[in-house]
Amino acid sequence: MKIEKVLQDFGLSEKESRVYLALLQVGPAPVQKIADKSSLARSTIYEILNALIKRGLVNTYLKKRVKYFSPEEPEKLV
C-alpha cells in the first residue's frame, strides 16, 4: 500500500499528503523548497501548510527572516 493512501486514510487530502511527505523528506524548509519537492504551486503550498499546522502536523519558525516549516513526527496522526 502506498504511503499516500495511508495518509489519506488518516484524513489528509491528496495534496496535504504530498506536502507532508515532501516535508518529511527534506526536513525543515522554506516554502519554495517544499513546492519544488511536491511539484505543487507555491500559492497552493501556503494553504496546505496552514491546514497542516491546524492539524498539528507542521510547525513554523523564523531563521534569518525566512519562515521555515518543520514536520511533526507521523505518530501525531494516530
Helices and strands as residue ranges (DSSP letters): H 3-9, H 14-26, H 31-38, H 42-54, E 58-63, E 66-71, G 74-77
